[in-house]
Amino acid sequence: MKTTRRDFVRCGSLAALGLTGFVLANEEASAAAEIGGEKVHDAKRIFVHAFNFKFKQGVPEEEIAELMRALANSKGKIPVLKELLIGKNVAPKRLQRGFQYGEIAIFEKEEDLKVFDRHPEHRKLVKRILPRMEFGNAMDFVPIGGAGTGIGTEKAGEKKSGFVHAFSFKFKQGVPEEEIAEVMNDLAQSKAKIPVFKEYMVGKNVARMGRGFQYGEIAIFEKKEDLKVYQNHPEHRKIVKRILPKLAFGNAMDFVPIAV
């Protein structure tokens, strides 16, 4: 039992920094995403790696914050990163599930995650963060229908994305995969109907250390107040009514990205 727990902690921590392998289903890796029976050929394809960090009890908050700042600052040192957003979780406590910080890494293609994993700057940070980690929750996916240009496009001097909302979905046992995929496709399509999004991405989790979470949602807003606008939007509320009865539980990660 002790060995199993130690191995689990180690694997979870490695997943936090992208050091686990991943396998994409053919339909997720396809250059053309299918939504509502239609092929989307002009959508921009990217790969998303998200992670929630839970540190060991007793690790000082100041030490954790310093490590997270160092991780955020690594963006300029690792060329394959299209975007790297790190921040302290401010989601409601009941939805945090103990996770204190979140990471969103955006790549041009899935192979770049392995390049990120092996980069000397990243490996140096792994050695500092790993001993302080209790465990983590990974979410890796190709966005359904691709993604727009709302991330990683800021020019020098421009303000970065102001607020990030990420959510991991775990559905009840017995809910058919086809039914889950349908409602997640509809959620992805809602992007065009809710104007407050800077970027919005939904995808099927292919991370090996996904802790049972099957899909992920990442919304990027200009400001924190836009999250409430999104949550109260009629289109979103309509989909929530469909999803909630099927959901076992979820995990929220809301944060203002650390300025670098």
Number of C-alpha atoms within 10 A of each C-alpha: 6 7 8 9 10 12 12 16 18 18 18 28 30 22 27 28 26 25 19 18 13 18 13 16 13 8 12 19 18 13 17 19 22 16 17 10 7 10 13 15 14 12 16 15 23 18 22 25 24 27 28 29 26 21 22 12 9 7 11 11 11 9 12 18 16 11 15 22 17 14 21 20 17 17 19 13 12 15 14 20 19 19 19 22 25 26 24 21 22 17 18 11 11 10 16 19 15 15 24 22 23 27 26 20 22 23 21 16 15 21 12 17 26 15 16 21 19 14 15 13 15 20 15 11 16 19 11 11 21 19 13 18 21 18 21 28 24 29 29 29 27 27 26 24 26 22 19 14 10 14 17 15 11 13 8 7 6 8 10 19 19 17 21 28 21 25 20 26 21 19 22 12 9 7 11 11 10 9 11 17 16 13 15 23 18 15 22 20 18 15 19 10 12 15 12 20 19 20 18 27 23 28 27 24 29 22 25 18 24 20 13 15 23 19 23 25 21 21 20 25 21 17 15 16 11 18 20 9 15 18 12 12 15 13 15 18 13 12 15 14 10 11 16 12 10 17 15 12 13 18 20 24 26 26 24 21 21 18 13 13
